[in-house]
Amino acid sequence: MTRRAPHEGTIRHRSDRRWEALLHLGYVGGKRVRKSLYGKTRREVQQKLVVAQRDLQRGITPTGDRLTTGQFLDRWLEDVAKATVRPRTYVSYEQTVRLHLKPTLGRIVLSRLRPQQVQALLNAKLASGLSPRSVGIVHAVLRTALNQGVQWDMVPRNVAALVQPPRVTRAEISPLTPEQARDFLDAVRGDRLEALYSVGLALGLRQGEILGLRWADVDLEGGTIRVTQALQRVNGRLDFVEPKSLSSRRTIPMPATVARALRAHRPWQLEERLAAGARWRESDLVFTTSLGTPLDSRNITRRFQVALERAGLPRLRFHDLRHTAASLMLAQGVPARVVMETLGHSQISLTMNTYSHVVPALQREAADRMEAILSNH
């Protein structure tokens, strides 16, 4: 088969007394994608072809009559998602498209995709036992892809935006109380990962951000830590990736207790480096294995559970250290915007919605302070 160049067009006379121009849009998944333009005369379809080719040069892609939703999703993954999201997010998008969207919607012509079909897909996924949160992810991926389709002028509207995803009940978080936080730090004193736990508990860094922390990002004299990368497992291997969002790239002042823990941690790491000799792998990472290689999050989680048991505390997720940091800061009256910037949240509403359990106590404290100001007593 001769592969035509993108934007190339051919004109032919049909037997039904119409003329047709076939505009070649390229190849998706090895299949040729074309757009058919019709007219009563050759001159008419020639003019339509010129306009369509001019639009293509300007980046406006006409919707091919044969372009299916599956072909469009493949193109979106390759041309947009792969270049704009973190590797693990791309893997999640690709799995969602392959396992949930294409089997049901893939053969539907993109221009004929309707909200009712999307709603039926979500309802069927929910009925099959998929959790509301997972069904919400399926909906979100399709909505994001179709937003791009609207921008490309391939569809006039985003039909996924017209569909209601299932209601997701926010999972209840389990932060440590101030007393439990102190008990935990006492229990891990002298532990090889004491400084790692201190960073998570006092600063609320994500686990990947902690494991990607480099000594070049730590200013012990100035008392700050910069978040510039994260460590993630992608397709079975550990990789360094960009922070989750622009707001996640941040500089955070650290409490003196964290600085002391890091100062104590560095000589231990230097001793391990000397013991490893030629086997040491230099990475400048603050937290490594005894050979200098990155730590695996699964091993950290296992050791975290052992530390909790040693402290007499219930099982928690490592991420609950981040929740604890935020809850303690808010409970001490730290402004929500400062907490937001410390955590690297993109919006203050995300911070307040996640930690709404702290709000009643803050409101009561605000009321008491107002009473103290206004009262004549």
N, C-alpha and C positions, 0 to 999 in steps of 0.2 A: 504494500500500500504506500502510495506517495504521500509523504507528510507535508501538508501545506503550511506555509508560514502564517503566523497569527495576523489577523486583520485582512487576509486575502479574501476576495470575494469572487463568486462566479454567478453568471446570469443565464437563465434558461427559460425557454417557453414551455408552459405546461399544456396538457391536452384540454384542460377545462377553460381555455381562452384566457388564462392569467399568465403573467410573467412572475418569476421567482428569482430572487437574489439570495444566494447562500453566503453568509458572512462567517468566516472561520474564526473562532474565538480562542483556539488553542486546544490543549489536551489535558484532561483530568483523569487520573487513574489509568492512563494509557488509551482512553477513549476520546475520540474527536468530538468537540463541542461546537455546534454551529447555531446560527440564528437565521431564520427564514424571514425574508421581507417580500411582500406580495404587492402587485399592482396590475392595472389593466393594460399598461403599455410598457415597453422596454424602457422608455424614457423615464417613466414614473419610478420604476424600481431602481433604475440607475441613480436617480436623485436621492432615493432613500438610502441606497448603499453608500453614497458619498457622505451623507450626514452621519450615518452610523460609524463609518470609518473615522470621521473627524472626531466624533465623541470618544471613540476608543483612544485616539491620540491624546485626548484631554483627560483620560483616566476614567471615563464614564462607560461602564460595560453594559451593553444591552443584554437582556435575559434571553438566552437561547431557548427556543421552543422545546428542545429535547433535553435541556439541562435538568437533571433530577436533583432532589434535595440531597441525596447521598453524594452526588458529584460535587455539589456546591460545598457541602461540609468538608469533603476531602480537600478541596481547594482552599477553604478558610483555614483549615489546620496547617496546611503547608505554607501558605503565603502570609498568613497573619499570626496565628497563635504561636507557631514555632519561633517566630522572630520577636515576639512581644512579651511572652510570659516566661516564668522560670521553668527549668526542665521538668521538675516534678509536677508542676501544674499542667504542662503540656501533656505529660503521660496520662494524667487524670482526664484531660479533655479528650484525648485520643481514645481512651478506654470507654468513656461515656458515649462518644459517637459510634464506636464500633459495636458495643454491646447493647446499647439501649435505643439509639436514635435510628441508625441505618436499617436494622432488621425490620422496623415498622414503617418508617417514613422514607427510607432511602429511595424507593422506586417511584415515589410521587414526584411529578414534575414540579419544580420549585415554584413556578408562577401559579400553580393550582393548589398549593398547600393552604389549608384552611384552619382557623382556630379550633373548630370542632374536632379535627383530626389530631391536633396537638393535645387537646383536653382528653380525648379518648385514650391516647398513649399514656398520659400521666395517671389516669384512673386505672388503666390496666396494670401499670407498674405497681401502684399502691395495692391493688387487689392480689397481686402475685406474692406479696409479702415484703416488697422493698420498703424500707423505712421512709417516713415522710421527709426526713432530711435528705436521703439519697434521691428521692423523686424530685425534691427541690433543686438538687444539683443538676439533674437531667434537664429540668426546665431552664435553669440559669444558663447552661452551656448553649442550648438551642437559642435562647433569647439573645445571648451575646453574639453568636454567629450571625443571626438574622439582622441584628443591628448593623453589622458590617455589610450585609446584603443590601440594606436600605441605602447606606452610604455609597455603595458601588452602583446604585440605581438599578439593581437587578430585581428588586421587588419593591412595590409601592408602599408596603407597610410591614411591620414586624408582627406576624400573627401570634407569635409566642407571648408578646407583651399584652395580648388581649385575653390571655388564659390565666386563671387563678391556680397557683401551685397549692399543694396541701399545706395546712397549717402545721408549723413546726413548734413544738413546745421547747422552750429554751432549757437546756440541761442545767440543773442546779449545781453551782460551783461549791467547792469545799475548801475554802482557805483555812490556814492555820490561825488560831487565835494568837495574840501577842505572847501569852504564856507558852503555848505549844511551839511557837517559833523559837523562843529562847531555849526551850528544852531540846529542840532539834539541833540547834547550833552547839549546845553543850555536848550532845551525844556524838557529833561528828568532829569534835575538836581533836586534832592530831591525825584525822583521816587523810588519806592521800588526796581525796576530792573535797576537802574542807573548803578550799577557796572557791571551787566550782559551785558548791551549794550556796556559799555566801553571796556570790554574784547573782545567782538565780533568785534568792530570797530577798535580798536588799534592793536589787535594781529591776527585777522583773523581766530580764532578758528571756527571749525564747530559747529553747534548748539548742536549736541550730545556730543561733547567734552566739551562744556561749561556746559551743564547740568550734566555731569558726574564729573566735577571738585570737588576735595576734598580739605579741608583746609590743609591736610597733603601734598598736592601738591603745596601749595602756600608758597613761601618764601618772606615775606614782607621786611625783613631786607636785604636779598641778591638781591631782585628785580627780581625774576624769578618765572615762572610757569611751572610745569611739566604736560604733557599730558600723562596719564597712562590708561585711560578708557573712554568709551563713553556711553551715555544712549540712548537706542533705544526701540521703540515699536515693539515687535515681537509677532505675533499671538494675538494681542489685549492686551498684558501686557508689562509693562516697565521692561527692563532688562539692566544690565550693561554688556558691551561687550568689547573685546579687541579693541584698536585703529584700524583704517581702514587698515593700513599696518605697516611694521616695521619702515618706515620713519615717520609715524604719531606719534609714541612714541617719544616725543621730549621734550627738556627743552628750554623755550623761555624767554629772558630778557623782562621785561615789562616797559613801560614808567612810569614816576612818576605819571602821571595823573591816570593811572590804579591802581597803588598802593594806591593812596589817596582814590579812590573810594572804593576799597576793605577794607581799614581800616575803612571807614565810614560805610560800609555795615555790618561789623561784630557785632558792638553793637546793630544794629537793629535786627539782627538775634537772639542775646542773649535775647533781650527784648521779642521777640515772643516766645522763648523757655520758659521763665519764665511765660508768660501769658498762654501758653498751658498746663503747668504742666505735669500731668501724661499722657496726650494725645500726648506729643511730642515723635517723633520717631527719635532716634539718628542715623545719617547716615554719619556725618562728611562732608556732601555735602555743598559746598559754597552757592549754590542757591537752596532753598527749598520752599515748601508751608509754611503756617503759623503753620503747625503741624510737620514740619521737614521731610515730605515725598518728593520724587523727583517731580520736576515740569514736567508737560505734555507739550510737544513741541507745541501742538495745541493751548493751552492757551497762550503760549509765543508769538506765531505768531499773535494771535488776539490782544494782548496788544501792540505788536510792531506796528501794523497798526494804533492803536489809538495814539501812540506816534508820528508817522509820520504825522498824520493829525494835531496834536497839534503843530508840528513844521512847518506846512505849506508845507510839502513835498509830492510828489506823492507816490502812493502805490508801495512798493517794497517787494521782498521776503526777509526773514530774512537772507538767504544765501548771499544777496547782500552786507551785512556788511562785509563779508569775501572778496568779490570782491573789495569793497572800500578800505579795509586795504591793499590789494596787489597793487592796482592801485596807491594809495598814496605813498607807499614805493618806487615803481619803478619810479614814477614821481619825487621823491626827490633824485634819483640817488643811491638808495640802490642797491647793486649788485644783479643780478637775482638769484645767488646761495643762497644768504642770505634769499631772499624772499621765495625761494623754501623750504629751511629748516624751516623757520618760519611757513609756511603754512602746512608743512608735506607732500609735493608732493614727489612722488617717482622718478621723472625725471625732469630735468630742462626744457626739451622740453615741458612738460605739462604746466609749469608755463608760458613760453613765448608764447605758442600757445593760451592759455586762455586769456592772457592779451596783445595780439598783438596790441590792440588799443593804448597802451602807447608807443609802439616802435618808431613810427615816431617822436614823441616829443623828445625821448631820442637820436635818431639819429641826429636830428637837433642840440640838445645841444652838442653832441659829435663833430659835425662839427664846431660849433662856438668855442669850446674850442681848437680844432686843429688849427683853423685859428688864434686864439690869440697866440698860441705858435709859429707858423711858420711865421706869418706876421711880416714885418719889421716896421710896423707903430706903 
